Amino acid sequence: MFHFSHRLVTPADSGLIRRFAVLAAFPPSEPAPAWDAGHPRVELWSAGWGRDGDIGVLLVDDAGDPAGLGWARVHDEPLLHDPASGAPLAELAIAVSADRRGSGLGSQLLEALCDAAAAAGHPALSLYAEPPRVAWYERSGFARVTPRDSGWIMSRSLTEASPGGS
C-alpha cells in the first residue's frame, strides 16, 4: 500500500501539468484525442505556468510517482469575481491518475489545493462541474452559484469559517 504526500507545483513541472491537464480536460466519459500538449483545452490550464495567481499541488506516492494534480489559475475570462473586491477568482482543475481513481485521493488533493490557495491569498476558488461531480464538490464545501450548460458554476470561500461563500 502506498502513502502519499504533496508539494507545490513549480514551473519546472510543466510536463506534469500538461499530462494531468489532459486527464482533467477529457474526463473518463469523454475520449481524449491523441495526446496533444497543444490542444486548446490543455493549453488553457498549462501554458505559461507560474504566472501571477497560479497555484498547484502535486500528489506523489512514496515511490515518487505522480498520482494526482490540483491546480488553479485566474483565466482571461473568469467564471466568477470576488463580490467584495470585484477581482476575478481563480478556477480550479483536478485530476487523479486513472489507476488511482476511486481511492479518496481526489478529496485529499482538493483539500491540499484549497489550503495552498488560501495561503497564497486567494479569497475563493471557482469551478465548473457537471453531474455527478456536483454532489462531490458540494460535499467538499463548494456551493452552486449559477447553472451553465448541463452543469453548475460553483465556488468555495477560502476566507470564511464555513465554506461555500462567494
N, C-alpha and C positions, 0 to 999 in steps of 0.2 A: 504494500500500500504506500502511495506517495504522500508526502507532506508538501504543502505549498506555501510559498512566500511571495511577496510582491515588492516591486520597486517602481520608482517613477520612470516614465518613458523620456528618452532624450532624443535629440536629432539624429544621433548615431543609430537609432532603432528604426530608421525609415523603411528598411526592408520588411521588418516585422509589422510595422504599421500597415504597409500595403497588403501583406499577406492576410492580416486579420480584417482589413477593410473589405477584402473580397468576401470573407465569411459574413461580415455584418451587412454588406450591401445586397448580398444574394442569400437569403435565408434558405434552410433546407427545403422548404416548399417551392422554391424558385430556382431552377437550374442556372448555375453561374455560366457565363460564357467561358471560353478558353481563357486561362489565367492571363490577364492583360492588365499590367500595372497602370496603363494609360487610360483605362476606362473612366469616363466622367464620374461615375458613382464612387469609384475608388479614389480618384484624384481629389474630389471634394473633401475627403477625410484625411488625405495623406500629403498632398502637395505642400511643400514648404513648411513641414512640421517644425515647431519650435517658435512660431511667431507669437506675438503678444496674446495671452489668453489661452494658449494651448496647454492642456494638462492631460496626462495619461498615466495609467497604471498597468504594468505588465505582471501577470501572474505566472510564476515558474514553479516546476516541481523540484524535488530535492536533487534530481539529476541535472538541473539547469535547463530543462526543456520547456519552451514556452507553452503554456496551457490556455491562456486567455489574455485579452487586452480590452481595457475600457479606457475610452478617451473622449475628450470634449474640446470643442473649439467654437469660437464665435464666427459664424458664416457671414458672408456679404448680405445675404437675405435671411436674417434670423427668424426662427419660428415665433419667438416671444421677446418682449422687452421687459426690463425690470420696472414694475409700476412706480417705485419710489424715485428712481433716477432717470428712467427712460432709456438706460443703456441696454444694448442687446444682450440677451442671455446666451451663454454657451449651450450648444446642443451636444448631446452625448451619443456615442455609439459603443456597443459592447459586443464582443464575440468570444466564444469559447471553442477550442478545437473540437472538431466533430467527435473524436473518440473520448472526449471528456464531458460531453453534454449530459445533463440529467443528474449530475453528481453534487449540485449545490455550489459549484464554483462560480456560476454567474452571479449569484447573490453575494458571495464573498467579494467578488471583483467589483460589483456595483457599489457596495458599501465603502470599499477602499478608494474608489474613484470619487465618491461624494466627499469623503474625508479630505482627500488631496485637493479637490476643487475648493472646498471651504477654506482650507489652509492657504490656498493661493489667492483668496479674496473674492471668489465667485459667490454672489448672493444666492444663486439658484441655478439649477440645470433644467434644460428642456429636452424634449424628445418627441418623436412621432412614433406611435405604436399601433399596430393592427391587432385585432383579436387573433389568437388568445393571449398575446403578450400584455394586453392592457391590464388584466387582473394581476399578473405577476408584478408589474410596475406599481400598481396600487398597493399591493402587499409590501412593497419596498418604500412606501412613503410618497409616491408620486400621486398627483391629483389630475383629473381630467380638466382641461381648460376649455378646449373648443373642438368640435368634431371637424374632421378633414378627410375627404375621400371616404374610405371604408374604415378609418381608424380614428385616433384621437391625438391631438397635441396635448402633451402633459408636462407638468413641471413639479419640481421638488425644491422647496426652500432649504437653503443650507445655513440660514442665519436664525431661523425661528426654532423655538423649543419643540414644536410639533411640526413635522414635515408636511409638505403639500401646498404651501403658500402660493406665491406668485404664479 
